[in-house]
Amino acid sequence: MYDYEDVRLLVEEIRLMNRAKLILIKMRGMTEADAHRFIIKTAMDRCVKKRAVAEEIIRYHEEHEEHEK
């Protein structure tokens, strides 16, 4: 059975993944399926968690969004 912390972390990861996918959809013109595959493949290629890739996409987008202002 899952405890509260497990569920909280899972929901947080889903939110990060969705946010990263939305960035890829808007900025790179990907479909949702392509964005999802991109995150999974990148994570596998780098031997890191999907969460780390999603966080990197979000961080990169936020940094470049600030420079454009």
C-alpha positions as semicolon CSV with decimal commas, in nm:
position;residue;x (nm);y (nm);z (nm)
1;M;0,000;0,000;0,000
2;Y;0,115;0,351;-0,074
3;D;0,162;0,599;0,204
4;Y;0,094;0,972;0,181
5;E;0,453;1,062;0,090
6;D;0,463;0,811;-0,199
7;V;0,144;0,953;-0,344
8;R;0,261;1,312;-0,297
9;L;0,588;1,240;-0,481
10;L;0,403;1,064;-0,762
11;V;0,162;1,355;-0,809
12;E;0,453;1,600;-0,804
13;E;0,636;1,399;-1,071
14;I;0,324;1,387;-1,289
15;R;0,289;1,765;-1,261
16;L;0,655;1,818;-1,354
17;M;0,623;1,582;-1,651
18;N;0,308;1,757;-1,773
19;R;0,469;2,099;-1,739
20;A;0,781;1,986;-1,927
21;K;0,568;1,827;-2,200
22;L;0,369;2,149;-2,238
23;I;0,693;2,345;-2,281
24;L;0,812;2,102;-2,550
25;I;0,474;2,120;-2,723
26;K;0,474;2,501;-2,728
27;M;0,842;2,566;-2,795
28;R;0,929;2,277;-3,027
29;G;0,594;2,204;-3,186
30;M;0,592;1,845;-3,061
31;T;0,282;1,639;-3,007
32;E;0,215;1,524;-2,651
33;A;0,322;1,171;-2,743
34;D;0,647;1,298;-2,899
35;A;0,721;1,514;-2,594
36;H;0,659;1,218;-2,364
37;R;0,886;0,992;-2,571
38;F;1,154;1,264;-2,579
39;I;1,160;1,287;-2,198
40;I;1,166;0,908;-2,153
41;K;1,435;0,852;-2,418
42;T;1,651;1,134;-2,281
43;A;1,622;0,991;-1,930
44;M;1,717;0,643;-2,052
45;D;2,008;0,772;-2,263
46;R;2,147;0,969;-1,968
47;C;2,065;0,704;-1,705
48;V;1,867;0,954;-1,499
49;K;1,509;0,971;-1,378
50;K;1,234;1,122;-1,592
51;R;1,186;1,376;-1,315
52;A;1,543;1,505;-1,362
53;V;1,490;1,554;-1,736
54;A;1,158;1,731;-1,677
55;E;1,317;1,959;-1,417
56;E;1,601;2,041;-1,659
57;I;1,355;2,132;-1,937
58;I;1,158;2,355;-1,701
59;R;1,472;2,521;-1,562
60;Y;1,614;2,583;-1,912
61;H;1,283;2,734;-2,026
62;E;1,258;2,960;-1,721
63;E;1,617;3,084;-1,760
64;H;1,571;3,165;-2,128
65;E;1,231;3,319;-2,068
66;E;1,394;3,564;-1,822
67;H;1,659;3,666;-2,077
68;E;1,393;3,750;-2,334
69;K;1,223;4,000;-2,103
